[in-house]
Amino acid sequence: MTANLLEFDQQGLADFCEGLGEKRFRATQLFRWIHQRGARDFDQMSDLARSLREKLKTSARIEGLSILSQHESTDGTIKWLFDVGKGDAVEAVFIPEDDRGTLCVSSQAGCAVGCRFCSTGHQGFSRNLTTGEIVAQLWFAEHFLRCHLQRDDRVISNVVMMGMGEPLQNYSALVPALRVMLSDHGYGLSRRRVTVSTSGVVPMMDRLGQDCPVALAVSLHAPNDQLRDSLVPLNRKYPLAELLDACQRYLAYAPRDFITFEYCMLDGVNDQPEHARQLIELVRQHGGTGVSCKFNLIPFNPFPQSGLTRSPHKEVLAFAKILSDAGIVTTVRKTRGDDIDAACGQLAGDVRDRTRVGERMARQRVVKITQVPVGASAGSKEN
């Protein structure tokens, strides 16, 4: 079985080259060909010795993900659906703006966190992506866009790990992928321009701060534990006090001097003035010093299974004003790509059944029924 070189960060590629009996510096040349130039064919790599190219042809490959679909929004947003095998698929989204090009990348097929307002979470969890599958989304998008937009320079300036999945629950694959993004011989992205979004996996937040500190966005969505328990189930394991402690610790290593708190605006649920005032107290008083932060208010993208609706725009603006008047930097995220289901929380659509959550749950129900003790009915409760 040949090795897919998209699976390696630069250190891993150096180890691979050494295993072929080559000098480790060859990995830098190879890394540049793959990531900076988008090469797929070893014969293209003209500055590599022919002997090395021949070794690579029999021991390695550069294999991206198959594209199931591509949709382009009227606002220029592009969404790709990638096949990751065995019926699973993931999505990546490119969001163009005047001063940047942002790629939203997936880390898992489905998501196990199950936030109530996220349609991706409602499809269930299938599996973690490999490092190569994470990197392949950026590798494809960057080199496709250069051709598509007829540009020679870099198109993607920002990467946000805000696609399908909880990145910190796929930590071992995430960190090497981040290192590829940050490498000057890869995509050369600034740590400030690579953002990992988390629902609050506290132990992994601490590890990320030590291993590969990049910008951090925390999906907060509620100002108190009772409400957050109902919206973000992970809060039952890592409640707000523990989460904010972890945010304070992360700031010691972060490339920015603040944590971004994502806050999805849900009509009548978390969007009232008292919720804004609770947020101010939460971030200002925690630990006696508070947490340096900014808020990003996100308009909810409704889907039937949630039972939730979007906060009216005037309510969002009023909420933002309360936070801003208290001196907290607050932005309202522009809705992009919602005509192609590429907006925040919408990465399900075509892939909703691809994680086969309905099929697996049906099997589990059958197993439970067949395992009911003798003398008990399927509808009875066991003590």
C-alpha positions, 0 to 999 in steps of 0.5 A, spaced: 500 500 500 502 506 497 502 512 502 498 518 501 503 524 502 497 529 504 497 525 510 504 528 512 506 534 516 513 536 514 516 532 519 512 526 517 514 527 510 522 528 512 521 521 516 518 518 510 523 520 505 529 518 510 525 511 510 526 511 503 534 512 504 533 519 502 536 526 505 531 529 510 531 536 506 528 532 500 522 533 504 522 540 504 522 540 496 517 535 496 512 539 501 513 545 496 511 541 490 505 538 493 502 544 497 505 550 494 504 548 487 499 543 487 503 537 484 499 531 483 504 527 478 512 526 481 514 527 474 512 534 475 517 535 480 523 537 476 528 539 481 528 532 485 533 527 483 530 522 478 532 516 482 527 519 488 522 520 483 522 513 481 522 511 488 516 515 490 512 512 484 512 505 487 511 507 494 507 514 495 501 517 492 498 524 492 491 523 492 485 528 494 478 527 495 473 525 490 468 531 489 460 529 489 458 536 487 460 543 487 455 549 488 456 557 487 452 562 491 450 568 488 455 572 493 461 568 490 461 563 496 462 556 493 461 549 497 464 543 495 461 536 497 467 531 498 466 523 498 470 520 504 468 513 502 463 508 505 457 512 504 460 518 508 461 525 505 464 532 508 463 539 506 468 545 505 466 552 504 470 558 500 467 565 502 470 570 498 471 578 501 474 584 499 480 583 504 481 575 505 479 569 502 476 564 508 476 556 507 471 553 512 474 546 513 471 539 516 474 535 521 469 529 522 464 526 518 458 528 522 458 530 529 457 527 536 456 533 540 449 534 537 448 542 539 440 543 538 441 549 533 446 545 528 443 541 522 450 538 521 449 535 528 442 532 527 445 527 522 449 524 527 457 522 527 460 517 523 467 517 523 473 522 524 477 524 518 484 523 517 490 528 517 490 527 509 482 528 508 482 535 512 488 537 508 485 535 502 480 540 502 485 546 503 489 543 497 484 542 492 480 549 494 487 553 493 489 550 487 482 550 484 481 557 486 487 559 483 485 556 476 478 558 477 479 566 479 485 566 474 490 568 479 497 566 480 498 568 488 495 565 494 487 565 494 486 562 501 488 567 506 484 564 512 482 557 514 476 556 520 475 549 522 468 550 523 465 545 518 462 539 520 465 536 526 468 538 533 475 539 531 478 537 538 475 531 538 479 529 532 485 532 535 491 527 533 489 528 526 487 536 527 494 538 529 498 535 523 493 538 519 494 545 522 502 544 521 501 543 514 497 550 514 502 554 518 508 551 514 512 556 510 513 551 505 506 549 505 500 554 505 504 559 510 498 561 513 499 566 520 497 563 526 492 569 527 488 567 521 487 559 522 482 558 527 479 552 531 472 552 533 470 548 539 464 547 543 468 546 549 473 540 549 477 543 555 482 538 556 484 538 548 484 546 549 489 546 554 493 541 549 492 545 543 495 551 547 501 547 548 502 544 541 499 548 536 496 555 538 492 558 533 486 563 534 480 560 538 473 560 537 468 557 542 461 556 541 458 559 547 451 560 545 448 561 552 450 565 558 448 560 564 449 553 565 442 551 565 440 554 558 447 551 555 446 544 557 440 544 553 443 547 547 450 544 547 450 537 551 457 538 552 456 543 557 454 537 562 461 535 562 465 541 561 460 547 565 461 554 563 466 555 569 471 550 567 470 552 560 472 559 561 478 557 566 480 553 560 479 560 555 484 564 560 489 559 560 489 558 553 490 566 552 497 565 555 499 562 548 494 564 543 496 569 537 491 573 539 489 577 545 482 575 546 477 569 545 472 569 540 465 567 543 460 564 537 453 566 539 447 563 535 441 568 536 435 564 537 428 567 538 426 567 545 431 562 547 437 566 548 436 573 545 433 577 550 436 583 554 437 579 560 441 574 557 446 579 554 447 582 561 448 575 564 453 574 558 457 581 560 457 579 568 460 572 566 466 574 562 467 580 566 467 577 573 470 570 571 476 568 576 476 575 578 479 578 572 474 576 567 476 573 560 478 578 554 474 576 548 469 578 543 462 576 541 460 574 534 453 574 534 450 569 528 443 569 525 440 562 526 439 558 519 433 554 521 431 547 519 425 543 521 428 538 526 430 544 531 424 547 533 427 553 533 427 560 529 431 566 527 431 572 532 429 578 528 434 582 526 432 588 530 433 583 536 440 581 534 442 589 533 439 590 540 443 585 543 449 587 540 448 594 542 448 592 550 454 588 549 458 594 545 455 599 550 459 595 556 465 595 552 465 588 549 467 588 541 461 585 538 460 583 531 454 580 527 456 575 522 453 576 515 449 570 512 453 568 506 451 562 502 445 560 505 442 559 498 446 553 497 446 551 504 453 553 506 451 558 511 453 557 519 450 550 521 447 548 515 453 543 513 448 537 512 443 538 506 446 533 501 449 529 506 444 528 511 443 521 510 450 519 508 452 518 516 447 513 516 444 515 523 437 513 522 439 506 519 444 505 525 439 508 530 434 503 527 439 497 528 440 500 536 432 500 537 432 493 534 437 490 538 434 493 545 427 490 543 430 483 542 434 483 548 428 485 553 428 480 558 423 474 558 417 476 561 418 483 559 414 487 554 418 491 549 414 497 552 416 496 559 421 499 563 427 495 567 428 497 574 
